[in-house]
Amino acid sequence: MLAYSETGSARPHRSRRLLTAAAVVAAASVALTACAEKDTTLRTPDGQVISTVTSRIAEANIVSAGRDFAETCLAPTAPDPGRTDVSRVIVTDPALLDAVCALGIGPKVRAVTAPDGSIPEYLGPELAAVPTIGDRPSREQVAQAAPQLVLATPDTAGDVTGLRESGALGSARVATVSTDSDWRTTFTEVAAALQRSDAAAERLAEFDAEATRVGRVMDAPHSQVSLVRFTARAELLEGTGSFGASILAQVGAQRPAAQRGAEPVIVTEENFRDADGDLIYVSGEGDEGMQRGIDVLESDSWQEMGAPSWQRVMWVDDTVWYRTSGLAAAWLVLNDLKNSLNSSSAGG
């Protein structure tokens, strides 16, 4: 039945309009439901995407998942008594940035003479924001940074000489620091160049005291801890010579007999079970290393070993444990141990 308006034109009855509106809403609801079923992104009620952190890889918990690298660098240090501080520094080798980070003076770094993307992510956003001006910077780029101090290594000393001869460095002081020795020596030499030897000694003492405490509290000497690293080409049993292994040794954890040499050992069918321990820390170098690790961790041979069957396999950051070194990174590894040495992968 049609109802008529005052002008005589026909219009749908109110009930018909309500029915039509309901059909439109129902159709929209079906469409939204269908879309929602396909959309696996977590959102807040107002539609904002909820950030999630992957916490497991192949049934192994990721140690310190979601760690905030903005907290990597330590509090600022002061120069030694009676010494004049510097406010503008150029660093010619990213390997020296860990020491700068541990001394808390990242804001003083005005440029890094290295390619884009060469500053390690674990050093946090403050140092990531420092301009990278390439390993052959122009005179103008260096002059714009206006350094008072240039931190160099033997590998970059020649480049610094060229900049000096071009007049780009002005009266800047140049300090050459070796990176061939252990990370403690590098840290101490960087601190001396920055006139912070007293602060460096205090920072090392603080770390050593905490490492000793962690080892005692967690009864580390009674744990056999295995280190297994996956690369694109191989599965490796790490020895004692890697950075992460050195921190593990400092807290007093023991290593399986087959992993007590300095160099890593390639895993074969014959020595596969040498990867076992009371706890296994695994990591993957790059995407290919991670995929190799996933394949191995999901294999029957791996699952049949002791630590995997006890859910005592933990995934660590390969860059921090193996591809870098320094006091800032050492604190990250030590915190990993605090969070996991007596833990398991059970329960997600």
Contacts in CASP RR format, 6 or more apart in sequence:
PFRMAT RR
TARGET T0000
AUTHOR 0000-0000-0000
METHOD contacts of the structure
MODEL  1
MLAYSETGSARPHRSRRLLTAAAVVAAASVALTACAEKDTTLRTPDGQVI
STVTSRIAEANIVSAGRDFAETCLAPTAPDPGRTDVSRVIVTDPALLDAV
CALGIGPKVRAVTAPDGSIPEYLGPELAAVPTIGDRPSREQVAQAAPQLV
LATPDTAGDVTGLRESGALGSARVATVSTDSDWRTTFTEVAAALQRSDAA
AERLAEFDAEATRVGRVMDAPHSQVSLVRFTARAELLEGTGSFGASILAQ
VGAQRPAAQRGAEPVIVTEENFRDADGDLIYVSGEGDEGMQRGIDVLESD
SWQEMGAPSWQRVMWVDDTVWYRTSGLAAAWLVLNDLKNSLNSSSAGG
1 13 0 8 1.000
2 10 0 8 1.000
2 11 0 8 1.000
2 12 0 8 1.000
2 13 0 8 1.000
3 10 0 8 1.000
3 11 0 8 1.000
3 12 0 8 1.000
3 13 0 8 1.000
3 14 0 8 1.000
4 10 0 8 1.000
4 11 0 8 1.000
5 11 0 8 1.000
12 20 0 8 1.000
41 49 0 8 1.000
41 50 0 8 1.000
42 49 0 8 1.000
42 50 0 8 1.000
42 52 0 8 1.000
43 49 0 8 1.000
43 50 0 8 1.000
44 50 0 8 1.000
53 65 0 8 1.000
53 66 0 8 1.000
54 62 0 8 1.000
54 65 0 8 1.000
55 61 0 8 1.000
55 62 0 8 1.000
55 65 0 8 1.000
55 348 0 8 1.000
56 62 0 8 1.000
56 315 0 8 1.000
56 345 0 8 1.000
56 348 0 8 1.000
57 290 0 8 1.000
57 294 0 8 1.000
57 297 0 8 1.000
57 315 0 8 1.000
58 293 0 8 1.000
58 294 0 8 1.000
58 297 0 8 1.000
58 298 0 8 1.000
59 297 0 8 1.000
59 298 0 8 1.000
59 311 0 8 1.000
59 313 0 8 1.000
59 345 0 8 1.000
60 282 0 8 1.000
60 297 0 8 1.000
60 313 0 8 1.000
60 314 0 8 1.000
60 315 0 8 1.000
60 345 0 8 1.000
61 314 0 8 1.000
61 315 0 8 1.000
61 340 0 8 1.000
61 343 0 8 1.000
61 344 0 8 1.000
61 345 0 8 1.000
61 348 0 8 1.000
62 314 0 8 1.000
62 315 0 8 1.000
62 316 0 8 1.000
63 281 0 8 1.000
63 314 0 8 1.000
63 315 0 8 1.000
63 316 0 8 1.000
63 317 0 8 1.000
63 336 0 8 1.000
63 339 0 8 1.000
63 340 0 8 1.000
64 317 0 8 1.000
64 332 0 8 1.000
64 335 0 8 1.000
64 336 0 8 1.000
64 339 0 8 1.000
67 332 0 8 1.000
69 121 0 8 1.000
69 122 0 8 1.000
69 123 0 8 1.000
69 124 0 8 1.000
69 125 0 8 1.000
70 124 0 8 1.000
70 125 0 8 1.000
70 126 0 8 1.000
72 101 0 8 1.000
72 122 0 8 1.000
72 123 0 8 1.000
72 124 0 8 1.000
72 328 0 8 1.000
72 331 0 8 1.000
72 332 0 8 1.000
73 101 0 8 1.000
73 102 0 8 1.000
73 104 0 8 1.000
73 106 0 8 1.000
73 123 0 8 1.000
73 124 0 8 1.000
73 126 0 8 1.000
73 127 0 8 1.000
73 328 0 8 1.000
74 101 0 8 1.000
74 102 0 8 1.000
74 103 0 8 1.000
74 104 0 8 1.000
74 203 0 8 1.000
74 328 0 8 1.000
74 331 0 8 1.000
75 104 0 8 1.000
76 103 0 8 1.000
76 104 0 8 1.000
76 105 0 8 1.000
77 103 0 8 1.000
77 104 0 8 1.000
77 105 0 8 1.000
77 196 0 8 1.000
77 199 0 8 1.000
77 203 0 8 1.000
78 85 0 8 1.000
78 196 0 8 1.000
78 199 0 8 1.000
79 85 0 8 1.000
79 194 0 8 1.000
79 195 0 8 1.000
79 196 0 8 1.000
80 195 0 8 1.000
80 196 0 8 1.000
80 197 0 8 1.000
80 198 0 8 1.000
80 199 0 8 1.000
81 198 0 8 1.000
83 195 0 8 1.000
84 195 0 8 1.000
85 195 0 8 1.000
86 108 0 8 1.000
86 148 0 8 1.000
86 149 0 8 1.000
86 173 0 8 1.000
86 194 0 8 1.000
86 195 0 8 1.000
87 108 0 8 1.000
87 148 0 8 1.000
88 108 0 8 1.000
88 110 0 8 1.000
88 145 0 8 1.000
88 146 0 8 1.000
88 147 0 8 1.000
88 148 0 8 1.000
88 149 0 8 1.000
89 100 0 8 1.000
89 105 0 8 1.000
89 108 0 8 1.000
89 109 0 8 1.000
89 110 0 8 1.000
89 147 0 8 1.000
89 148 0 8 1.000
89 149 0 8 1.000
89 150 0 8 1.000
89 151 0 8 1.000
89 194 0 8 1.000
90 109 0 8 1.000
90 110 0 8 1.000
90 111 0 8 1.000
90 112 0 8 1.000
90 113 0 8 1.000
90 142 0 8 1.000
90 145 0 8 1.000
90 147 0 8 1.000
90 149 0 8 1.000
90 150 0 8 1.000
90 151 0 8 1.000
90 172 0 8 1.000
91 97 0 8 1.000
91 100 0 8 1.000
91 109 0 8 1.000
91 111 0 8 1.000
91 112 0 8 1.000
91 113 0 8 1.000
91 150 0 8 1.000
91 151 0 8 1.000
92 112 0 8 1.000
92 113 0 8 1.000
92 114 0 8 1.000
92 135 0 8 1.000
92 150 0 8 1.000
92 151 0 8 1.000
92 152 0 8 1.000
92 153 0 8 1.000
92 156 0 8 1.000
92 159 0 8 1.000
92 160 0 8 1.000
93 114 0 8 1.000
93 151 0 8 1.000
93 152 0 8 1.000
93 153 0 8 1.000
93 155 0 8 1.000
93 156 0 8 1.000
93 179 0 8 1.000
94 112 0 8 1.000
94 114 0 8 1.000
94 118 0 8 1.000
94 119 0 8 1.000
94 120 0 8 1.000
95 153 0 8 1.000
95 179 0 8 1.000
95 186 0 8 1.000
95 324 0 8 1.000
96 151 0 8 1.000
96 153 0 8 1.000
96 177 0 8 1.000
96 179 0 8 1.000
96 186 0 8 1.000
96 190 0 8 1.000
97 109 0 8 1.000
97 112 0 8 1.000
97 119 0 8 1.000
97 120 0 8 1.000
97 123 0 8 1.000
97 127 0 8 1.000
98 120 0 8 1.000
98 123 0 8 1.000
98 183 0 8 1.000
98 187 0 8 1.000
98 324 0 8 1.000
98 325 0 8 1.000
98 326 0 8 1.000
98 327 0 8 1.000
98 328 0 8 1.000
98 329 0 8 1.000
99 186 0 8 1.000
99 187 0 8 1.000
99 190 0 8 1.000
99 191 0 8 1.000
99 326 0 8 1.000
99 327 0 8 1.000
99 328 0 8 1.000
100 106 0 8 1.000
100 108 0 8 1.000
100 109 0 8 1.000
100 127 0 8 1.000
100 151 0 8 1.000
100 190 0 8 1.000
100 194 0 8 1.000
101 123 0 8 1.000
101 124 0 8 1.000
101 127 0 8 1.000
101 328 0 8 1.000
102 187 0 8 1.000
102 203 0 8 1.000
102 326 0 8 1.000
102 327 0 8 1.000
102 328 0 8 1.000
102 331 0 8 1.000
103 190 0 8 1.000
103 191 0 8 1.000
103 194 0 8 1.000
103 196 0 8 1.000
103 199 0 8 1.000
103 200 0 8 1.000
103 203 0 8 1.000
105 194 0 8 1.000
105 196 0 8 1.000
106 126 0 8 1.000
106 127 0 8 1.000
106 130 0 8 1.000
107 126 0 8 1.000
109 127 0 8 1.000
109 130 0 8 1.000
110 130 0 8 1.000
110 131 0 8 1.000
110 145 0 8 1.000
110 146 0 8 1.000
110 147 0 8 1.000
111 130 0 8 1.000
111 131 0 8 1.000
111 132 0 8 1.000
111 133 0 8 1.000
111 137 0 8 1.000
111 141 0 8 1.000
111 142 0 8 1.000
111 144 0 8 1.000
111 145 0 8 1.000
111 147 0 8 1.000
112 118 0 8 1.000
112 119 0 8 1.000
112 130 0 8 1.000
112 131 0 8 1.000
112 132 0 8 1.000
112 133 0 8 1.000
113 132 0 8 1.000
113 133 0 8 1.000
113 134 0 8 1.000
113 135 0 8 1.000
113 137 0 8 1.000
113 142 0 8 1.000
113 156 0 8 1.000
113 159 0 8 1.000
114 132 0 8 1.000
114 134 0 8 1.000
114 135 0 8 1.000
115 132 0 8 1.000
115 134 0 8 1.000
115 135 0 8 1.000
116 132 0 8 1.000
116 134 0 8 1.000
117 132 0 8 1.000
118 132 0 8 1.000
119 127 0 8 1.000
119 128 0 8 1.000
119 130 0 8 1.000
119 132 0 8 1.000
120 319 0 8 1.000
120 324 0 8 1.000
121 128 0 8 1.000
121 319 0 8 1.000
122 317 0 8 1.000
122 319 0 8 1.000
122 320 0 8 1.000
122 324 0 8 1.000
122 328 0 8 1.000
122 329 0 8 1.000
122 332 0 8 1.000
123 328 0 8 1.000
131 145 0 8 1.000
133 141 0 8 1.000
133 142 0 8 1.000
133 145 0 8 1.000
135 156 0 8 1.000
135 159 0 8 1.000
136 159 0 8 1.000
137 163 0 8 1.000
139 163 0 8 1.000
139 166 0 8 1.000
139 167 0 8 1.000
139 168 0 8 1.000
140 168 0 8 1.000
142 163 0 8 1.000
142 168 0 8 1.000
142 169 0 8 1.000
143 168 0 8 1.000
147 169 0 8 1.000
147 172 0 8 1.000
148 172 0 8 1.000
148 173 0 8 1.000
149 172 0 8 1.000
149 173 0 8 1.000
149 174 0 8 1.000
149 175 0 8 1.000
149 193 0 8 1.000
149 194 0 8 1.000
150 160 0 8 1.000
150 163 0 8 1.000
150 169 0 8 1.000
150 172 0 8 1.000
150 173 0 8 1.000
150 174 0 8 1.000
150 175 0 8 1.000
151 175 0 8 1.000
151 177 0 8 1.000
151 190 0 8 1.000
151 193 0 8 1.000
151 194 0 8 1.000
152 159 0 8 1.000
152 160 0 8 1.000
152 174 0 8 1.000
152 175 0 8 1.000
152 176 0 8 1.000
152 177 0 8 1.000
153 176 0 8 1.000
153 177 0 8 1.000
153 178 0 8 1.000
153 179 0 8 1.000
154 176 0 8 1.000
154 178 0 8 1.000
154 180 0 8 1.000
155 179 0 8 1.000
157 176 0 8 1.000
160 169 0 8 1.000
160 174 0 8 1.000
163 169 0 8 1.000
164 170 0 8 1.000
164 174 0 8 1.000
175 189 0 8 1.000
175 192 0 8 1.000
175 193 0 8 1.000
177 186 0 8 1.000
177 189 0 8 1.000
177 190 0 8 1.000
177 193 0 8 1.000
178 185 0 8 1.000
178 186 0 8 1.000
178 189 0 8 1.000
179 186 0 8 1.000
183 243 0 8 1.000
183 325 0 8 1.000
183 326 0 8 1.000
183 327 0 8 1.000
183 329 0 8 1.000
183 330 0 8 1.000
184 204 0 8 1.000
184 327 0 8 1.000
186 325 0 8 1.000
186 326 0 8 1.000
187 200 0 8 1.000
187 204 0 8 1.000
187 326 0 8 1.000
187 327 0 8 1.000
188 197 0 8 1.000
188 200 0 8 1.000
188 204 0 8 1.000
191 197 0 8 1.000
191 199 0 8 1.000
191 200 0 8 1.000
192 200 0 8 1.000
203 327 0 8 1.000
204 327 0 8 1.000
207 327 0 8 1.000
207 330 0 8 1.000
207 331 0 8 1.000
207 334 0 8 1.000
208 250 0 8 1.000
210 334 0 8 1.000
211 247 0 8 1.000
211 250 0 8 1.000
211 251 0 8 1.000
211 334 0 8 1.000
212 251 0 8 1.000
214 220 0 8 1.000
214 251 0 8 1.000
214 334 0 8 1.000
214 337 0 8 1.000
214 338 0 8 1.000
214 341 0 8 1.000
215 221 0 8 1.000
215 251 0 8 1.000
215 252 0 8 1.000
215 253 0 8 1.000
218 251 0 8 1.000
218 337 0 8 1.000
218 338 0 8 1.000
218 341 0 8 1.000
218 342 0 8 1.000
219 342 0 8 1.000
220 251 0 8 1.000
220 252 0 8 1.000
220 253 0 8 1.000
220 337 0 8 1.000
220 341 0 8 1.000
221 252 0 8 1.000
221 253 0 8 1.000
221 254 0 8 1.000
222 254 0 8 1.000
223 253 0 8 1.000
223 254 0 8 1.000
223 278 0 8 1.000
223 279 0 8 1.000
223 341 0 8 1.000
224 254 0 8 1.000
224 255 0 8 1.000
224 256 0 8 1.000
224 277 0 8 1.000
224 278 0 8 1.000
224 279 0 8 1.000
225 248 0 8 1.000
225 253 0 8 1.000
225 254 0 8 1.000
225 255 0 8 1.000
225 277 0 8 1.000
225 278 0 8 1.000
225 279 0 8 1.000
225 280 0 8 1.000
225 281 0 8 1.000
225 341 0 8 1.000
226 237 0 8 1.000
226 255 0 8 1.000
226 256 0 8 1.000
226 259 0 8 1.000
226 275 0 8 1.000
226 276 0 8 1.000
226 277 0 8 1.000
226 279 0 8 1.000
226 280 0 8 1.000
226 281 0 8 1.000
226 307 0 8 1.000
227 237 0 8 1.000
227 238 0 8 1.000
227 239 0 8 1.000
227 242 0 8 1.000
227 244 0 8 1.000
227 245 0 8 1.000
227 248 0 8 1.000
227 255 0 8 1.000
227 259 0 8 1.000
227 280 0 8 1.000
227 281 0 8 1.000
228 235 0 8 1.000
228 236 0 8 1.000
228 237 0 8 1.000
228 238 0 8 1.000
228 267 0 8 1.000
228 275 0 8 1.000
228 280 0 8 1.000
228 281 0 8 1.000
228 282 0 8 1.000
228 283 0 8 1.000
229 235 0 8 1.000
229 236 0 8 1.000
229 238 0 8 1.000
229 264 0 8 1.000
229 282 0 8 1.000
229 283 0 8 1.000
229 284 0 8 1.000
229 285 0 8 1.000
229 318 0 8 1.000
229 322 0 8 1.000
230 236 0 8 1.000
230 282 0 8 1.000
230 283 0 8 1.000
230 284 0 8 1.000
230 285 0 8 1.000
230 289 0 8 1.000
230 290 0 8 1.000
230 292 0 8 1.000
230 293 0 8 1.000
230 296 0 8 1.000
231 284 0 8 1.000
231 285 0 8 1.000
231 288 0 8 1.000
231 289 0 8 1.000
231 292 0 8 1.000
232 285 0 8 1.000
232 286 0 8 1.000
232 288 0 8 1.000
232 289 0 8 1.000
232 292 0 8 1.000
234 266 0 8 1.000
234 267 0 8 1.000
235 266 0 8 1.000
235 267 0 8 1.000
235 275 0 8 1.000
235 292 0 8 1.000
235 293 0 8 1.000
235 296 0 8 1.000
236 264 0 8 1.000
236 265 0 8 1.000
236 266 0 8 1.000
236 267 0 8 1.000
237 258 0 8 1.000
237 259 0 8 1.000
237 264 0 8 1.000
237 265 0 8 1.000
237 266 0 8 1.000
237 267 0 8 1.000
237 271 0 8 1.000
237 274 0 8 1.000
237 275 0 8 1.000
238 245 0 8 1.000
238 259 0 8 1.000
238 264 0 8 1.000
238 322 0 8 1.000
239 245 0 8 1.000
239 255 0 8 1.000
239 259 0 8 1.000
239 260 0 8 1.000
239 261 0 8 1.000
239 262 0 8 1.000
239 263 0 8 1.000
239 264 0 8 1.000
239 265 0 8 1.000
240 246 0 8 1.000
240 249 0 8 1.000
240 255 0 8 1.000
240 259 0 8 1.000
240 260 0 8 1.000
240 261 0 8 1.000
240 262 0 8 1.000
241 261 0 8 1.000
241 262 0 8 1.000
241 263 0 8 1.000
242 264 0 8 1.000
242 321 0 8 1.000
242 322 0 8 1.000
243 321 0 8 1.000
243 322 0 8 1.000
243 324 0 8 1.000
243 325 0 8 1.000
243 326 0 8 1.000
243 329 0 8 1.000
243 330 0 8 1.000
243 333 0 8 1.000
244 321 0 8 1.000
244 322 0 8 1.000
244 333 0 8 1.000
245 255 0 8 1.000
247 330 0 8 1.000
247 333 0 8 1.000
247 334 0 8 1.000
247 337 0 8 1.000
248 255 0 8 1.000
248 333 0 8 1.000
248 337 0 8 1.000
249 255 0 8 1.000
251 334 0 8 1.000
251 337 0 8 1.000
251 341 0 8 1.000
253 337 0 8 1.000
253 341 0 8 1.000
256 274 0 8 1.000
256 276 0 8 1.000
256 277 0 8 1.000
258 265 0 8 1.000
258 271 0 8 1.000
258 274 0 8 1.000
259 265 0 8 1.000
259 274 0 8 1.000
265 271 0 8 1.000
265 274 0 8 1.000
267 274 0 8 1.000
267 275 0 8 1.000
272 301 0 8 1.000
273 305 0 8 1.000
275 302 0 8 1.000
275 305 0 8 1.000
276 305 0 8 1.000
276 306 0 8 1.000
276 307 0 8 1.000
277 306 0 8 1.000
277 307 0 8 1.000
277 312 0 8 1.000
278 307 0 8 1.000
278 312 0 8 1.000
279 307 0 8 1.000
279 312 0 8 1.000
279 313 0 8 1.000
279 314 0 8 1.000
279 340 0 8 1.000
279 341 0 8 1.000
280 307 0 8 1.000
280 308 0 8 1.000
280 312 0 8 1.000
280 313 0 8 1.000
280 314 0 8 1.000
281 314 0 8 1.000
281 315 0 8 1.000
281 316 0 8 1.000
281 321 0 8 1.000
281 340 0 8 1.000
282 293 0 8 1.000
282 297 0 8 1.000
282 313 0 8 1.000
282 314 0 8 1.000
282 315 0 8 1.000
282 316 0 8 1.000
283 315 0 8 1.000
283 316 0 8 1.000
283 317 0 8 1.000
283 318 0 8 1.000
283 321 0 8 1.000
283 322 0 8 1.000
284 290 0 8 1.000
284 292 0 8 1.000
284 293 0 8 1.000
284 318 0 8 1.000
285 318 0 8 1.000
285 322 0 8 1.000
285 323 0 8 1.000
286 318 0 8 1.000
296 302 0 8 1.000
297 308 0 8 1.000
297 313 0 8 1.000
302 308 0 8 1.000
303 309 0 8 1.000
306 312 0 8 1.000
307 313 0 8 1.000
310 344 0 8 1.000
311 344 0 8 1.000
311 345 0 8 1.000
311 346 0 8 1.000
312 344 0 8 1.000
312 345 0 8 1.000
313 345 0 8 1.000
314 340 0 8 1.000
314 343 0 8 1.000
314 345 0 8 1.000
316 333 0 8 1.000
316 336 0 8 1.000
317 332 0 8 1.000
317 336 0 8 1.000
320 329 0 8 1.000
320 332 0 8 1.000
320 333 0 8 1.000
320 336 0 8 1.000
321 333 0 8 1.000
321 336 0 8 1.000
END
